[in-house]
Amino acid sequence: MKILAFLLLLTSLSVNAGLNLPDKDQLLKDVASENKLEGKGELSLLKATLEIENSSVSIDGKCNYLIKSLENKDFYENIKAISKNPESLKNSKCDLSGLNSELEEEEGWNFSFHFGFNRTHYQNTDMELESSRMNVVVRDFEFRERTSAGYYNPANWEQFQDAFRWIDEPTNSFILSVEKKGHSIILSIFHPKFLKENNQIKHVTGTVDGVDVDDFMAIDEEFDGYNNQPGEMYLVRFENTHLQMEWSLGYGYDLKLIDSDKFGTLSVRPEVFLGMMTGGNLTVYTKEGTYWDYEDYKQPMEVQGVMYSAGLRVNYQIRNFNFFAEGKTSVAHMNHGFMDGTAKYKLEYSAVTVGVGYTFKKKKKKKKKPLF
């Protein structure tokens, strides 16, 4: 046993002389075998350490080392050996810390899926509307959200397929991400629903049915008798709801506030996104010269504009399960069909998402640290 111990010390000294280093793991297994620790001792030695009892070389050149197991407290081996050339050791001290190498875990990429319900607030915006009946700018055009949250209530399920419509009908978000060492690459799929607020009186500039306008007026003139006047607007519906989608790719970095094997992990993640808005606008407008006849314009699915956003997610993970809340502020530059023309506007909105998730954790790979 003492011969093996001396060889171990000699090995460490030889490294500095440029000699080949024998397999250190095998040396430790041999030590375990002589101490009759068998398989258990061999496993324990995966967490073996080589410690220095006295930090400096004594006058007679003797150095004391202690091999211990972190898992098996009954195993240790004391080594007292003589170095004829202590100056060859690092800093002329008995420092063999390079031999303290053990297997370390290399973290892989984890895959996470999150699902949540959104509440969204839309800022007023200046709307440019151009068609065969108008060419106007409406100042401070107002949108409101439609959450369709009623599909979460089973009392509103009238037929079998309604039991599954809570997935795609409400304003939900589907979030896919790959994560490693706090870094996240994120695919966010959000289903917003926004439509014209009723009873708006706004400043309108331009031309309506061939009449020049520059005044505060109703966007959807209410019925006040059969006395419609030229230049009045009758925008009954303007909505982006059916198949309206925000697609964005983002990056985030998780900052851990609490990290406990027993109680889970609480983290915050600043994040940024870039993507696009798609959908098909629906417009309903009163026919010219009529009172109760309407023209419906349903635009086909199209890319409506680019969007970008920044946000912050708070996530609590216990084992593989996640509970999260996320706030994002977004801007979309919209340009899509309207009647037989186009609508252009900057859509600014803030969304709060609350939901759950699951992380598919990849097993960590083990790799050897360099000995020196």
N, C-alpha and C positions, 0 to 999 in steps of 0.2 A: 504493500500500500504506500509506504514512504517513497518507494522508487517511483511509483506513478505520480505522486504529488510533486516530487522533485522534477520529473519530466515536464509536468505542467508548468512549473515555474521556469524551467529551462527553455520551454517552448516560447514563453512570452518574451524572454530575453533575446531569443534567436531572431524574433521578428525584426527587431531593430537592426539586426546584423544582416538583414536581407535574406534569411533562410526561409524555406517553406514551412508553413504552420500546419501541424497535424490537425485532423478533424477534431475540433473542440467538443462537439456533441458526443463523439465516440468516447473521448476521454472521460467525460462526465458519466456516461453509461457504465464504463469500467469501474469508476469509483463507486457507483450505485451497486454494481454487482458484488464487489468485495464487501460492501456493507450489508449484503443480503436483503436489499430493498426490492429486488425483483421488479415486476411491472409497475407497481405503485411508485417505487423510488424513481424509476425511469421517467414516469409521467411527471413526478414532482420536479425532477431536474429540468423540465422545460422552463421552470421559473427559478432556476438556480442563479445565485449571484456569487461573485468573487469579491470579497471585501478585504480591506487593508486594515489590520489592527493598529499598527503604528504608522503615522504618515511620513516619517522620515527614516532614512537609513541610519542604523546605529553605527557606533565606532567600529565594531568588528565586522560590519558589512552584512549583518543578518536582517532579513525581512520576514515578517510574519503575515500570512494570508489565511483567510477563513472562507471555505466554500460552504454556503448554507442553502437550504431549500426553503422557499417561501410557503410551500404547501405542507411540507413534512418537517415539523420542528425538531423531530428526533434525529434528523440527519444533519450532520455537519462534519467537516474534516479540517483539522488544523494543520497547516503546513508551515514548517520553519526551515528555511533553506538559506544557503549562502551564495551571494553573488560576488564573483571575483571582480566584476566591473560595474559597480552600482551607478557610475556616471552614465552608463548606456541606457539606464532607465529614464523615462520622461522626467524632465526637470530635476534629475538626480534624486528622485524620490521613488519609494516603492509603489508606483502607480501602474497597475495593470487593468485599469478600468476598461480598456478596449476589449478585454475578454468577457465583460459583463453582457455580451450580446445575447439576445434571446429572440424568439419568434415574435414579430409584431404583426398586427392586423392591418391589412390594406382594405380600406373602405371602398365598396363598389357603388355604382349608380343605383338608387332606389327609384321605384315608379310609384306615383301617387295619383289617386283619382278623388276629386272633391265635387260635391253637388250641393247647391244652395239656392235659396229663394232671395230675390232682389226687391228692394224698394228704391225707386229712382226719382230724382228731382231734376226737371229740365229748366234751364234758364231761358228767359225771353230772348228773341233773336230777330234780326232784320231779315225779312223774307222777300226774295225777288221772284215774282210770279209772271210767267210769260206764256201766253196762249193766243188763240185766234180771237178770244173775247177780252183779253186784258194784257196789259204790260205795266205792272205796278211794282212799287216797293212798299211793303207793309212794315212799319216800325214796331218793334217790341211785340212781335207775334208770340202768342202764348201757347205752350203745349202742356198737356197733363198726361200722367201715366195711366195705364190700365193694367192692373196686376193679374187679373183672372185668377186670383187666389181662391175663389170659390170652389175650384176643382180639388182643393185639399180636403174639403168637407164631404164625407160619404153621403150626407143627406141630399147633396145635389147630384148624385149619380143616378141618372134616369135609365141608363142602359149599360150593358156589360162593359163596353169599351170605355165608358166614362171612368171606370176604376183605374185606368192607366193614363188618363189625360192630365193628371197632376204633374206628369213628367215633362210634357212638351207644351202645354197650354199656358201655365203661369210664366211670369218673368223670371225664369231660372237661369242659373249659370252652371256650366259643365267645365271643370278645370282639370287638365291633365298636366303632370309635371314629372320631370326626371331630376333627381336631387343627389348631390354628392358634396360632402364636407361643407354644408351650408349653402352651396350654390344651387340655384334652381333655374331650369329652362322650362317655361310655362306656356301651354296652349290654353287660352281662355275662349270659351264659346258662350256668349251671352244672348238671351232672347228678349230684347227690349220691346215695349209697346208704347208708342206715344201718338197722341192725336190732338187735334185742334181743341182748345178750350172754348166752351160755348159763350155766347153773349159778349164778344169782344168789340170794343170800340177803339180803333187805332188810327194813327196818322197814315193816310194812304196818299202816295204820290204817283202819278202816271196817267194811264188811259184805261177806262172801263167801258166796254161796248161803244167805243168811238168817242167817248166824252172825257175831256181832260178833268182830272181830279187832283186836289191838293188840300186835304182837309181831314179832320177827325170824323170817321164814319164807321158804321157797323160793318163787320166783315160778312155777316150773314143777316141781312135785313129782315126783321121780323114782319109778319103779316099785319098790316094796319089798314086793311080795306083794299079794295081793288084799285090802288092808285100808285103802283110802282113807277118810279121815276128813272129816266136814263142816267147812267153813271153810278147806280147803286150796285153793291156787291151781294151775291147770294151763294156764298160758299158754305153749303150745308155741312159737308164732311170733308176733312183732310186728315188722313190717318195712315200711319205706318205700323201695322200690327201683324198681319198674316205673314208668317215666314220671315219676319224681320229679324236679322241676326247681326251680331257684332263678332267678328273673328279677329283675334289678336295673338301675337307671339310676344312673350316677355321674358324678362330676367329679374330674379330676386335673390336676396341673400338673407338667410335666417340668422337672427341674433338671439341666442338662447338666454332667457331670463332665469329659468329653472330647468335643471337637467338632473333627473333622479331616476335610477333604475326602478325604484319602488313606486314613486308618485307620478312619474311621467315627465314630459318636457313641455314647458311653456316658452314660446318663441314669438318674436315679431319679425315680419319680413317686408322691408321696403321693396317696391317693385315698379318697373316701368314696362309699357307695352306699346306696340305699333301694329296696326292692322287695317281692316276695312269694314265698311258697313254694307250689307246687302239686304234686299227686300223688294217689295212691290207696293207702291203708294196707291191708296184708294181715294178718289175724289168724287164727291157728289155735288152738282151745281144745278141751280134752277134753269130750265130752258128759257131762252130769250123770248119775251112776249107772253109767257105763261105764268101761272101761279102755283099749280100743283103738279106740274110735270118736271121730271128731273133727268139729268144726264149723268150716268155712272161711268167713271173712267178707272178701270183697274189695270195698273201697269204690270207688265210681266216682271219676273224676277230679274234683277240687274245689280251690278256693283254701283253703289250710290256715292261712294267717296272713301277717302282715307280717314283713319282716326288714330289718335294716340292718347295715352293716359298714364297716370302715375297713381300709386296707391300704397296702402299699408295693410298687411294681413296679420291678425293675431291668431295663433294656432296652439291648441293644447292636444298633445299626443300621449295616449296611454297605450302601451304595447303598439299595435298596428292601427289603432283607431284614432281619428282626428275629429276635433270639434273646432270650428273656426268662425271668425267674423272678419270681413274684409271691406274696406272703404276705398273707392276709386273715384277720381275726377277725370273726365274724358272730354275730348273735343273731336267732333267729326265734321269734315267739310263736305256737305251734302250737295249733290247735283243729280236730280232724278226726274223721271217723268211726272208731268202734272197736266191733266186734261190732254190736249193735243200739243202741249209744249213742255216746258221745264220749270222746276222749282230749284232755286239755289239759296242756301243759307248755311250758317255755321251753327251746328248743334252742340251746345255745351251742357253736360249733364253730370250729376254725381250719383253714384249707386252704392248702396250698402247691401252686402250679401252675408247671410247667416246660413250655415249648413254643416254637413258632416263629410268625412272622407275616410279613405283606407289606404295605407301604405304597404306595398309589396316590397318587403325588405330583402335585398340580395345578401346572401351569406358572405361574410367578410373573408377575404383570402388571407392566408398567413404567408409571410415572406421573412427571410432572414435579414437582420440588420448586418451591415458590414462589420467585421471584427475590429477594424481600425478606421 
